[in-house]
Structure formats: C-alpha cells, structure tokens
Amino acid sequence: MWAVERRENSSRFELLLPLAEVRPGDRVFAVAETVHGAQPTWDKYLEFHDFVAAQSELIHHKRKHDIGELAAREEAARIALREVELEVEPHPAWVATRHSLRTARLEGDEAAVATLERRLAAIGRDLGEPPAEYVAAFERFERESDLVRTETSRVTREIEDIARGANRHAIWFATAAGRGKLIHLMDIVRAYPANQLGFGGKFGVYVSRWSEFLTDEPRESNNEGGVFPAIFGTVLMTLLMCIAVVPFGVLAALFLREYAKAGPLISLIRIAVNNLAGVPSIVFGVFGLGFFCYIVGASIDDLLFEARLPAPTFGKSGMLWASLTLSLMTLPVVIVATEEALAAVPSSVREGSFGCGASKWQTIRRIVLPRAMPGIMTGAILAMARGAGEVAPLMLVGAVKLAPELPIAVSPPFGLDRSFMHLGFHIYDLGFQSPNADAAKPMVYTTTLLLIAIIASLNLAAIWLRSRLRRKFVATQF
C-alpha cells in the first residue's frame, strides 16, 4: 500500500489505455512507455521523482522570481513615466490618445492605429505638442514595456517546455474502491510504502514533514505544506514592535519618574496609561486602521509616493502599521515596568553621583539606566509575549491568509508596506475558515505548538540578555 501526498487535490482525470484498446476516432493526447507491478513502479518513482521535483522547483522559481522581476521592471517604468507626467503636466487628451494608440498597436488593429495617429496629430496642432521630456519618457516606457512583454513570453514558453517534459512521468494508482487515478510525479510531494516502513523509514518521513513544515510555503488552502512565511512575518513583526515600543516607553517612564513634578496632570497621565492596558486589543486594531493606515499612510503617499497613486503604498494595512499598532497596545506594559525599575534604584546612588559633580542627565545615563536595565528588559519581555500572540488587531492592520511575498525588500520602502502572514492569524484561519476543518486539525495543533515555541524562544533570549546585564551590574559593586 502506498501513501501519496500531493501538491493539490486536483479533480483532473485522465484515461490511460493500452494502444490495442484505442478505437478509431479516439483522441490520443500522448503515447507513454509504461511499467507494470508495484516494485518496478516504485523503482521508477525513485529514479525520476528527484528530477521531477527539481523541475517543479524551477518552474516555481521562474514564475515567482523571473516573471515577478519583469513585472516589477514594467511597474518601475510606469512610475518613472508618471513622475515626469506630474512634473510637466501634459494635456490629458494627448496622454489618453497616446495610451490608446499603444494599446491598438499591441492588438494589431491597423484601422484604429491610423485613426488614433490622425487624432494625435490633430491634438498636437490644436493644443500644442507635449514637452519633449515627456515624449522621451513615454518612448522609454514603451520600449521597456515591449522588452518586458517579450521576455515574459520567453519565460512562459520555457515554463511550458519544462512542465511538458516533467508531465511525461506519471503513476497510475488503483484505489481501494477499484477506481484508477493517474497522478503526475510533478504533483507528488512524497510517496512511500506505508505498510513496509521500518523505524528508519518512519523517522525519515517524520523529519521530511517537519522540514517541509518549517521551510516551505503553504498549499492546499493552508491545510498542507509549510508555514515559513508565517514564521518570518511573526518574528519580524515582533522585533519591529520591540524596536518601536521599548525606546518610547523608556523615554516616557523617564519623564514621568525623573523629570515631571507630581501633580494632577501627571496623575491623570498615569491613570490613562493604566487604563490603556485594559483596552480590548480589537480597539487598537480599529485605531491603527483609521489613524495609521487612512490618515498617516495616506499623507505619506501624497507626499512621497504620488506617482504610485491611486494604488496605495502606505495608505493600507502592512507590516509597519501592524508593528506600530501593537507597540501602542504594549506601551503601558513597558512604561509601568520601567517606572518600577527606576524607582527601585536607591536614592543614595543618585545623591552620590550628584555629589561627584555629575549632571542630572549624566546621572540618569551612567548610573540610573544601567541599574534599571534588568527591570526594563522585564517590561520588554512582557510586551513581546503579549504582542507576538495577538491576532485581533492584525486582522485589520496587516495579517492576511496568504502573502505572495515576504515583507522585506532591498529597495524603499523595504517591504514595510506589504501585508504578511502571522502564525496567530494562520491558526485562526485554519480553525475557523478552513473548508475542511477536520483535515486542518493537525496543522492547527502543530502551528500552535510552533507559535508557543517561538514566543518562548524570544523570551528566553531576552531573559538571557537581562541576566547578563544583571551580572555585569553586580560585578561592578564593591
């Protein structure tokens, strides 16, 4: 008995017949060389599966990277043209007609091309020709678009050739119900003789599945495959949240504890900070969506990314706004923990520093903060533990079911505008929105275990850093 794991549960059905049974008039799509018997079939599977899997990875790489890079080149050319258009402001009639002319040329409509050329000439006579700078930019855009279209066609043909060669290898399976099914090797993730595996074989399958789970992308409506994009998004979002919340929380606590004078206003601020800790997390999500995405993000788009409009860059949910929203949610934790750490520093230490002639800031920077650092790290640990597991705000400000790209890039805005996958949202999606809840249960439990392990690992790293700082402080005491 074979166990087969496929890339997707396709309903495609193909009929495989011996040549002797083909009747006149039947459509024959291909003639294949076949082997019969379980062991010969298994031997052929072992012989060809690695090759076909490599071809499948090559197809995936070409679709995601090669065609993706070509699409990015065309988009960059369009943005460059739009930037010139915003500077010189050509007449809208000329721009619209020139775009229509380009479309007609691509479609090969000679009559429309002739009509649009006459209309373009008439617009030039009546309204004046656009600036030469814009005409040159439009021609560059056309050349780049034509080059991208040619390269895309070439890559598409390469993908079709690779897929055609890989699809030559398939296995005809007979189910327990007596039905036959043809499965291409390119659709098979792994196969193994389930009732013939010893301990080593079972352990190999176990390791293979864990490796796929940790390093691969999801497939089959997230019910199968890996969760690497969700792991990456969770860790990156947590780190960005800590980078945003810890400095701001420490500065706020320093002001409240060291500089602000006691009074009704400071008491009111402390009450507000404590009350923020009890606000439901979904409220922070609504605030982040309205303030960060629709107000701050839209303003950034108008100021820095006008050429990309109406498609928003920062005026939508993304990694940056998700991190800032969670940093607001965890800010009270950091402020309260930092205030307690600052209050625990003995006043005699401060007085000794002042007696040696140090200023207030020198005392805070060299005496108070180093001794309060373990307590500050405690606040960071608590903030990290709460923020990494939150789901409700992320549903509004960044997390998605399936993200085509990782939220990182080498060019501005460095992927901070992209939506991302998150382990917590992944668990919610599998548990409540999966088309097959029973099939998703193993993935739900495994992803939950992984999320707990990641949060624990981040906390252990912060605890190790806190312990190291505490030992360093103790070593400086007499």
C-alpha positions in Angstrom: 0.0 0.0 0.0 1.3 3.4 -1.0 0.8 6.7 0.8 0.9 9.7 -1.5 0.9 13.4 -0.6 0.1 15.7 -3.5 0.6 19.4 -4.0 -3.1 19.9 -4.5 -6.2 17.7 -4.6 -7.0 18.2 -8.3 -10.1 16.8 -9.8 -8.3 16.3 -13.1 -8.9 12.8 -14.5 -7.1 11.2 -17.5 -7.9 7.9 -19.1 -4.9 5.6 -19.7 -5.4 2.7 -22.2 -3.2 0.2 -23.9 -2.7 1.0 -27.6 -4.6 -2.2 -28.5 -7.8 -0.8 -26.9 -7.7 2.6 -28.7 -10.6 2.7 -31.1 -10.6 4.6 -34.5 -11.7 8.2 -33.9 -10.5 8.3 -30.2 -8.4 11.4 -29.4 -4.9 10.4 -28.3 -3.0 13.1 -26.4 0.2 11.2 -25.8 1.8 7.8 -26.1 3.7 6.7 -23.0 6.1 4.0 -22.0 4.7 2.1 -19.0 5.9 -0.4 -16.5 3.7 -2.8 -14.5 3.9 -4.1 -11.0 4.4 -2.5 -7.6 8.2 -2.9 -7.3 9.1 -1.8 -10.9 6.8 1.2 -10.4 8.5 2.1 -7.1 11.9 1.8 -8.7 10.9 4.1 -11.5 9.4 6.6 -8.9 12.7 6.7 -7.0 14.6 7.1 -10.3 12.6 10.1 -11.6 11.0 11.8 -8.6 14.0 13.9 -7.6 14.4 15.1 -11.2 10.8 16.0 -11.5 10.8 17.7 -8.1 13.8 19.8 -9.2 11.9 20.7 -12.4 8.8 21.7 -10.3 11.0 24.0 -8.1 12.5 25.5 -11.3 9.0 26.3 -12.6 8.0 27.8 -9.2 11.2 29.9 -9.2 10.6 31.2 -12.8 7.0 32.1 -12.1 7.8 33.8 -8.8 11.1 35.5 -9.4 11.7 35.8 -13.2 8.2 36.8 -14.1 7.9 38.8 -10.9 11.1 40.8 -11.7 9.8 41.5 -15.2 6.5 42.8 -13.8 8.5 45.0 -11.3 10.6 46.4 -14.2 7.4 47.4 -16.1 5.9 48.9 -12.9 9.1 50.9 -12.3 9.0 52.2 -15.9 5.3 53.2 -15.4 6.1 55.0 -12.2 9.0 56.8 -13.8 6.7 58.0 -16.6 4.1 59.1 -14.1 6.7 61.1 -12.2 7.6 63.0 -15.4 3.9 63.5 -16.1 3.4 65.1 -12.7 6.3 67.5 -13.3 5.5 68.7 -16.9 1.7 68.2 -16.8 1.0 67.3 -20.5 -2.5 67.7 -21.8 -4.8 64.8 -20.7 -6.2 64.4 -24.2 -2.8 63.8 -25.7 -1.9 61.3 -22.9 -5.1 59.4 -23.2 -4.8 59.2 -27.0 -1.2 58.1 -26.9 -2.0 55.3 -24.5 -4.9 54.2 -26.7 -2.6 54.3 -29.7 -0.1 52.0 -27.9 -3.0 49.6 -27.0 -4.2 49.5 -30.6 -0.6 48.7 -31.8 -0.4 45.9 -29.3 -3.7 44.4 -30.5 -2.7 44.8 -34.2 -5.8 46.9 -35.1 -4.4 48.8 -38.1 -7.6 50.8 -38.6 -7.6 52.0 -35.0 -3.9 52.8 -35.2 -4.5 55.0 -38.3 -7.4 56.8 -36.7 -5.6 57.4 -33.4 -2.5 58.7 -35.2 -4.6 61.3 -37.0 -6.3 62.2 -33.8 -2.9 62.6 -32.0 -1.6 64.8 -34.8 -4.8 67.0 -34.6 -4.4 67.3 -30.8 -0.8 68.4 -31.3 -1.8 71.1 -33.7 -4.8 72.4 -31.7 -3.4 72.1 -28.1 0.3 72.0 -28.7 2.8 69.2 -28.5 3.7 68.0 -25.0 7.2 68.7 -23.7 10.0 66.8 -25.3 10.9 65.4 -21.9 7.6 63.7 -21.6 7.6 62.3 -25.1 11.1 60.8 -24.4 9.9 59.3 -21.1 6.8 57.8 -22.9 9.1 56.3 -25.6 11.3 54.8 -22.9 8.2 53.4 -21.2 7.1 51.8 -24.4 10.5 50.3 -25.1 10.7 48.9 -21.6 7.2 47.5 -21.8 7.8 45.9 -25.1 11.0 44.3 -23.8 9.2 43.1 -20.7 6.4 41.6 -22.8 9.0 39.8 -25.0 10.9 38.4 -22.0 7.7 37.4 -20.3 6.6 35.4 -23.4 10.1 33.7 -23.5 10.0 32.8 -19.8 6.4 31.5 -20.2 7.5 29.3 -23.1 10.4 28.0 -21.0 8.0 27.1 -18.2 5.6 25.3 -20.6 8.5 23.3 -22.0 9.7 22.3 -18.6 6.2 21.4 -17.5 5.7 19.4 -20.7 8.8 17.4 -20.0 8.1 16.8 -16.3 4.5 15.7 -17.0 5.8 12.8 -19.1 6.3 11.0 -15.8 3.1 9.8 -14.0 1.8 6.9 -12.0 -1.5 5.0 -12.4 -2.9 4.2 -9.0 -5.7 1.8 -8.2 -7.7 2.9 -5.2 -9.2 0.6 -2.5 -12.6 1.1 -4.2 -11.2 -0.2 -7.5 -11.1 3.1 -9.3 -8.0 4.2 -11.2 -6.3 7.6 -11.0 -3.4 9.0 -13.0 -1.1 11.3 -10.9 1.8 13.1 -12.4 5.0 13.0 -10.5 5.2 16.8 -10.5 2.0 16.8 -8.3 3.5 14.4 -5.8 5.3 15.9 -2.8 6.3 12.5 -1.3 5.2 8.9 -1.6 6.2 5.9 0.5 5.1 2.3 1.0 3.2 2.9 4.3 2.9 -0.8 5.3 6.6 -1.6 4.7 8.3 1.2 6.6 10.6 0.3 9.5 11.7 2.7 12.2 14.3 4.4 9.9 11.7 4.9 7.2 9.1 6.3 9.6 11.7 8.6 11.1 12.7 9.8 7.6 9.1 10.6 6.7 8.7 12.4 10.1 11.9 14.5 9.5 10.8 15.3 5.9 7.4 16.5 7.1 8.9 18.8 9.8 11.5 20.2 7.3 8.7 21.0 4.9 6.6 22.5 7.7 9.4 24.8 8.8 10.9 25.8 5.4 8.1 25.6 2.8 5.2 27.7 1.7 1.5 26.8 2.4 -0.5 24.9 -0.1 -4.0 23.4 -0.4 -5.8 26.3 1.3 -3.1 26.4 4.0 -4.1 22.9 5.2 -0.8 21.4 4.0 2.7 22.5 3.3 4.8 24.8 5.4 4.5 27.9 7.4 7.8 29.6 6.8 6.2 32.9 5.6 4.1 33.0 8.8 7.2 32.3 10.9 9.1 35.1 9.2 6.2 37.6 9.5 5.7 36.8 13.2 9.3 37.2 14.2 9.9 40.3 12.1 6.7 42.0 13.4 7.6 41.2 17.0 11.1 42.6 16.5 9.8 45.8 14.9 7.3 46.2 17.7 10.0 45.9 20.3 12.2 48.4 18.4 9.3 50.9 18.4 7.9 50.4 21.9 10.9 50.0 24.1 12.7 53.3 23.4 9.4 55.3 23.5 8.2 53.5 26.7 11.6 54.1 28.4 11.6 57.8 27.5 8.0 58.2 28.7 8.9 56.5 32.0 12.0 58.6 32.4 9.9 61.7 32.0 7.2 60.6 34.4 9.7 59.4 37.1 12.7 61.7 36.8 11.6 65.0 35.3 7.8 65.5 35.8 6.7 67.1 39.0 3.9 65.4 40.9 0.5 67.0 40.3 -3.0 66.4 38.8 -1.7 66.3 35.2 0.9 63.6 35.9 -1.6 61.6 38.0 -4.1 61.8 35.1 -1.4 60.6 32.7 -0.6 57.6 34.9 -4.3 56.8 35.1 -4.6 57.0 31.4 -1.6 54.7 30.9 -3.0 52.1 33.4 -6.4 52.3 31.6 -4.8 51.7 28.2 -3.6 48.3 29.5 -7.2 47.2 29.9 -8.5 48.4 26.4 -9.5 45.4 24.2 -7.0 44.7 21.6 -9.5 45.0 18.7 -10.0 48.6 19.6 -6.3 49.2 19.0 -6.7 47.5 15.6 -9.6 49.8 14.7 -7.5 52.8 15.8 -4.5 51.6 13.8 -6.5 51.1 10.7 -8.1 54.6 10.9 -5.2 56.6 12.2 -2.1 54.9 10.8 -3.4 53.5 7.5 -6.0 56.0 6.4 -4.6 59.2 7.9 -0.8 58.9 8.3 -0.4 56.4 5.5 -2.5 58.4 3.0 -0.5 61.5 3.9 2.8 59.7 3.3 1.5 58.5 -0.1 0.5 62.0 -1.1 3.9 63.4 0.0 6.4 60.7 -1.2 4.6 58.2 -3.4 2.3 60.4 -5.5 3.4 58.7 -8.7 2.0 55.4 -7.5 -1.5 56.7 -6.7 -4.3 55.7 -6.8 -2.7 52.4 -5.7 -1.8 53.0 -2.1 1.7 52.3 -0.7 1.4 53.1 3.0 -2.3 54.0 2.9 -3.3 50.4 3.5 -2.5 47.7 6.0 1.0 46.5 6.2 4.0 45.4 8.3 4.9 48.9 9.6 1.4 49.8 10.7 0.9 46.4 12.4 4.1 46.8 14.3 3.2 50.3 15.4 -0.3 49.3 16.4 0.9 46.5 18.6 3.6 48.8 20.1 0.8 51.2 21.2 -1.0 48.2 22.7 2.0 47.1 24.7 3.3 50.6 25.6 1.6 50.6 29.1 3.4 47.4 30.0 6.8 48.9 29.2 6.1 52.2 30.9 4.9 50.6 34.1 7.8 48.1 34.3 10.4 50.8 33.5 8.9 53.2 36.2 9.1 50.4 38.8 12.7 49.7 37.7 13.7 53.3 38.0 12.0 53.6 41.4 14.0 50.6 42.6 17.3 52.4 42.1 18.5 53.6 45.6 18.3 57.4 46.0 21.8 57.2 47.7 23.2 56.2 44.3 21.8 59.3 42.7 22.9 61.5 45.5 26.5 60.1 45.3 26.5 60.9 41.6 25.3 64.4 42.2 27.9 64.8 44.9 30.7 63.9 42.4 29.5 66.8 40.2 27.5 64.8 37.6 24.6 66.5 36.0 21.1 65.0 36.1 21.3 63.6 32.6 24.8 62.1 33.3 23.4 60.5 36.4 20.5 59.0 34.5 22.6 57.8 31.6 25.5 56.4 33.6 24.0 55.4 37.0 20.3 55.0 36.9 19.6 53.4 33.5 22.3 50.7 33.8 20.9 49.6 37.2 17.3 49.7 35.9 18.1 47.8 32.7 17.1 44.4 34.1 13.7 45.8 35.0 13.4 47.5 31.6 14.2 44.1 29.9 11.4 42.6 32.0 9.0 45.1 30.5 10.3 44.3 27.0 9.8 40.6 27.7 6.2 41.1 28.8 5.5 43.3 25.8 7.0 40.7 23.5 5.0 37.9 25.0 1.7 39.8 24.6 2.4 41.3 21.2 3.6 38.2 19.5 0.4 36.2 20.2 -2.1 38.9 19.3 -4.4 38.3 16.4 -7.4 40.6 16.6 -5.6 43.9 15.7 -3.6 42.2 13.0 -6.8 41.2 11.2 -7.3 44.9 10.5 -3.8 46.3 10.0 -1.6 43.7 8.2 -2.1 40.0 8.6 -3.5 38.1 5.6 -4.4 34.5 4.8 -1.7 34.1 2.1 1.0 36.6 1.3 2.7 36.2 -2.1 5.9 37.9 -0.9 7.9 38.1 2.3 7.6 41.6 4.0 11.2 42.5 3.2 12.9 44.1 0.2 16.2 45.7 -0.7 14.8 48.9 -2.1 12.5 51.6 -0.5 10.1 51.1 1.3 12.0 47.9 2.1 8.8 45.8 2.3 7.3 47.7 5.3 4.2 48.4 3.2 3.5 44.7 2.5 0.9 42.6 4.2 2.3 39.5 5.9 1.4 36.1 7.3 1.3 35.6 11.0 1.2 32.4 13.0 -1.7 33.5 15.2 -3.8 34.6 12.2 -2.8 31.3 10.5 -4.2 29.3 13.4 -7.4 31.4 13.3 -7.8 30.9 9.6 -7.2 27.1 9.8 -9.6 26.7 12.8 -12.5 28.8 11.7 -12.3 29.4 7.9 -10.8 26.2 6.5 -13.1 24.4 4.0 -12.2 21.1 5.7 -11.9 21.7 9.4 -11.1 18.0 10.2 -8.2 17.9 7.8 -6.9 21.2 9.2 -6.7 20.0 12.9 -3.1 18.6 12.7 -1.9 21.8 11.2 -3.8 23.9 13.8 -2.1 21.9 16.7 1.3 22.0 15.1 1.2 25.7 14.3 0.0 26.4 17.9 2.9 24.5 19.3 5.3 26.3 16.9 3.9 29.8 18.0 4.4 28.9 21.7 7.9 27.7 20.9 8.8 30.9 19.1 7.4 33.2 21.8 9.3 31.1 24.4 12.5 31.4 22.4 12.2 35.1 22.1 11.5 35.4 25.8 14.4 33.2 26.7 16.7 35.3 24.5 15.5 38.5 26.4 15.9 36.7 29.7 19.4 35.7 28.9 20.2 39.3 27.9 18.7 40.5 31.2 20.7 38.1 33.3 23.9 39.1 31.5 23.2 42.8 32.3 22.4 41.9 35.9 25.7 40.0 36.3 27.6 42.9 34.7 26.0 45.3 37.2 26.7 43.1 40.2 30.3 42.7 39.1 30.8 46.5 39.4 29.6 46.6 43.0 32.1 46.8 45.9 
